[in-house]
Amino acid sequence: MMHLRTALAAILLSLPVPAWATTVADYDSCTALARSDPARAAKEAALWAKAGGGAAALHCKALALVAENKLTSGGAAFMAAAAAMTGAPAEDRASVYDQAGNTYLLAGKDAEALKSFTAGLRLAPSDTTLLTDRARAYQLQKKWKESGRDLDAALAENPNLVDALTLRSAAFMGLEILTPALIDANRALDLAPHNLQALLQRGLILEQQRDVAGARKDYETVIQFAAQSGRKDDPAALAAKTYLARLQTLSQ
């Protein structure tokens, strides 16, 4: 989980200055400090917010908290920033709610993540990123039908979303409906043959269908592709190793 937190912090800190950050110089200096000294940046952003820094200050505070791995507090700060963006375009506010939701997910706060994604979707009901992210949060709570509905909506907007296809495959599998699960996994792999999560997902389906040889091949391919791309510790690769060991045990 830690490498996912680090990756999220890096992504968030690399974002361009948002249009709603009206005090660009202050926002730039704050986010630069968040990269080099996040603890200090969080304190200075909090003071800036109290002095009237508004959404820009709160957003910088959230970035700094994420960089410190204070994820629950970071999620709350993103929520506060989104709420303060009263004059910003709806899609900009929605994107900050999405940041809040993903931060809460990494903190293991699934209920708070769902609230964040739902708040974003009230502003941007057709946003495929928000729909896919909320579907992921639903799956963590094993709410397969709710997840499937969001993924249906996302794929209606864009039928070529690999992550959404892979997640909908998992939702079908959670409902024990394996044929459409396999169709979605295959479609995802048609679009992205090296996608580790889609390969892993198809392997799980094939294993459920008692196609041991097919499942083994997919698990081995996940491990191979991960190693070739320098991602041998990717969660999908680690899971594939576990599933391969399980197949070996079952075959004995």
C-alpha positions in Angstrom: 0.0 0.0 0.0 2.8 2.4 0.7 4.0 2.5 -2.9 0.5 3.4 -4.0 0.4 6.2 -1.5 3.8 7.5 -2.8 2.6 7.2 -6.4 -0.6 9.2 -5.6 1.4 11.9 -3.8 3.7 12.2 -6.8 0.8 12.4 -9.3 -1.0 15.0 -7.2 2.0 17.2 -6.7 2.8 17.1 -10.4 -0.6 18.5 -11.4 -0.6 21.9 -13.2 -1.8 25.0 -11.4 -5.6 24.7 -11.4 -7.5 27.6 -13.0 -9.4 28.3 -9.8 -6.2 28.9 -7.9 -6.4 32.7 -8.3 -3.3 33.5 -6.3 -1.0 31.6 -8.6 2.3 32.7 -7.1 1.2 31.7 -3.6 -0.1 28.4 -4.9 3.0 27.7 -6.8 5.3 28.4 -3.8 3.1 26.3 -1.5 3.0 23.3 -3.8 6.8 23.6 -4.3 7.2 23.5 -0.6 4.9 20.5 -0.3 7.3 18.6 -2.5 10.4 19.5 -0.5 9.0 19.9 3.1 5.4 18.7 3.2 5.1 19.1 7.0 6.0 22.7 6.8 3.9 23.2 3.7 0.8 21.8 5.6 1.3 24.2 8.4 1.9 27.2 6.2 -1.1 26.3 4.0 -3.3 26.1 7.1 -2.2 29.5 8.1 -2.8 30.8 4.6 -6.3 29.3 4.7 -7.1 31.1 7.9 -5.8 34.3 6.4 -8.3 34.0 3.5 -6.4 31.8 1.1 -9.6 29.9 0.2 -9.7 26.8 -2.0 -6.2 27.2 -3.2 -4.8 27.1 0.3 -6.9 24.2 1.3 -5.9 22.3 -1.9 -2.2 22.9 -1.2 -2.8 21.7 2.4 -4.3 18.5 1.0 -1.4 17.9 -1.3 1.1 18.4 1.6 -0.9 16.0 3.8 -0.9 13.4 1.1 2.9 13.8 0.7 3.2 13.2 4.4 1.1 10.0 4.1 -1.6 11.6 6.4 -4.2 10.3 4.0 -7.4 10.6 6.1 -6.6 14.3 6.9 -5.6 14.8 3.2 -9.0 13.5 2.1 -10.8 15.8 4.4 -8.7 18.7 3.2 -9.6 17.9 -0.5 -13.2 17.8 0.5 -12.9 21.2 2.2 -11.2 22.6 -0.9 -13.9 21.3 -3.2 -16.6 22.8 -0.9 -14.8 26.2 -0.9 -14.7 26.3 -4.8 -18.1 28.0 -5.0 -17.2 30.0 -8.1 -15.3 27.4 -10.0 -16.7 25.4 -12.9 -18.5 22.2 -11.9 -16.0 19.9 -13.5 -13.2 21.5 -11.6 -14.9 21.0 -8.3 -15.8 17.4 -9.3 -12.1 16.7 -10.0 -11.2 17.7 -6.5 -13.9 15.5 -5.0 -12.4 12.7 -7.1 -9.0 13.5 -5.5 -10.6 13.3 -2.1 -12.2 10.0 -2.9 -9.0 8.4 -4.1 -7.1 9.7 -1.1 -9.7 8.2 1.2 -9.5 4.9 -0.7 -5.8 4.8 0.0 -6.5 5.5 3.6 -8.8 2.5 3.8 -11.8 4.8 4.4 -14.2 3.3 1.8 -17.4 5.0 3.2 -15.8 8.5 3.0 -14.5 7.7 -0.5 -18.0 6.8 -1.6 -19.3 10.1 -0.2 -16.6 12.0 -2.0 -17.1 10.4 -5.4 -20.9 10.8 -5.0 -20.4 14.5 -4.3 -18.4 14.8 -7.5 -20.9 12.9 -9.5 -23.7 15.3 -8.4 -21.7 18.0 -10.2 -20.5 15.9 -13.2 -22.9 12.9 -13.6 -21.3 11.6 -16.7 -17.7 11.9 -15.7 -16.2 8.5 -16.5 -13.3 8.8 -14.1 -15.6 9.5 -11.2 -18.0 6.7 -12.2 -15.1 4.2 -12.5 -13.6 5.3 -9.2 -16.9 5.1 -7.3 -17.4 1.6 -8.8 -14.0 0.6 -7.4 -15.0 1.9 -4.0 -18.3 -0.1 -4.2 -16.3 -3.3 -5.0 -14.2 -2.8 -1.9 -17.5 -3.1 0.0 -18.6 -6.0 -2.2 -21.5 -4.0 -3.6 -21.3 -5.6 -7.0 -24.6 -4.4 -8.4 -24.0 -0.8 -7.5 -20.5 -1.1 -9.0 -21.9 -2.6 -12.2 -24.4 0.3 -12.6 -21.6 2.9 -12.4 -19.5 0.9 -14.8 -22.4 0.5 -17.3 -22.8 4.3 -17.2 -19.1 4.9 -17.7 -18.9 2.4 -20.6 -22.0 4.0 -22.2 -20.0 7.2 -22.4 -16.9 5.4 -23.7 -16.9 1.7 -24.5 -13.1 1.5 -24.7 -12.3 2.2 -21.1 -9.9 -0.6 -20.1 -10.1 0.0 -16.3 -13.9 0.1 -16.5 -14.1 -3.1 -18.5 -11.8 -4.9 -16.1 -13.8 -3.7 -13.1 -17.1 -4.6 -14.6 -15.6 -8.1 -15.2 -14.9 -8.3 -11.5 -18.4 -7.1 -10.7 -19.9 -9.8 -12.9 -17.6 -12.3 -11.2 -18.7 -11.1 -7.8 -22.3 -11.8 -8.9 -21.1 -15.3 -10.1 -22.0 -14.4 -13.7 -18.9 -15.7 -15.5 -19.8 -15.5 -19.2 -20.1 -11.7 -19.4 -17.2 -11.4 -16.9 -15.0 -13.2 -19.4 -16.3 -11.1 -22.3 -15.4 -7.9 -20.5 -11.9 -9.2 -19.6 -11.3 -10.3 -23.1 -12.4 -6.9 -24.4 -10.1 -5.2 -22.0 -7.2 -7.3 -23.2 -8.1 -6.7 -26.9 -7.6 -3.0 -26.1 -4.6 -3.4 -23.8 -2.9 -6.8 -24.2 -0.3 -6.1 -21.5 -2.7 -4.8 -18.9 -1.7 -6.7 -15.7 -5.0 -6.3 -13.9 -7.0 -7.4 -16.9 -4.8 -10.5 -17.3 -5.1 -11.3 -13.6 -8.9 -10.8 -13.8 -9.2 -13.2 -16.8 -7.0 -15.7 -15.0 -9.4 -15.7 -12.0 -12.4 -16.2 -14.2 -10.7 -19.1 -16.1 -9.8 -20.7 -12.7 -13.5 -20.4 -11.6 -14.4 -22.1 -14.9 -11.9 -24.9 -14.0 -9.7 -24.0 -17.0 -6.5 -24.5 -15.0 -4.2 -24.4 -18.0 -5.7 -21.1 -19.1 -5.6 -19.6 -15.7 -2.0 -20.7 -15.2 -1.0 -19.1 -18.5 -2.6 -15.8 -17.6 -1.0 -15.7 -14.1 2.4 -16.5 -15.6 2.0 -13.8 -18.2 1.2 -11.3 -15.5 4.5 -12.1 -13.8 6.4 -12.1 -17.0 5.1 -8.7 -18.2 5.6 -7.2 -14.8 9.2 -8.3 -14.7 9.8 -7.1 -18.3 8.5 -3.6 -17.4 10.4 -3.3 -14.1 7.3 -3.8 -12.0 7.9 -7.2 -10.4 6.4 -6.0 -7.1 3.2 -4.7 -8.8 0.2 -5.9 -6.7 -1.1 -7.8 -9.7 2.2 -9.7 -10.1 2.3 -10.5 -6.4 -1.3 -11.7 -6.5 -0.5 -13.8 -9.6 2.3 -15.6 -7.7 -0.1 -16.4 -4.9 -2.7 -17.8 -7.3 -0.1 -19.8 -9.1 0.9 -21.4 -5.8 -2.7 -22.1 -5.1 -3.1 -23.9 -8.5 0.0 -25.9 -7.7 -1.5 -27.0 -4.4 -4.8 -27.9 -5.9 -3.1 -30.0 -8.6 -1.2 -32.1 -6.1 
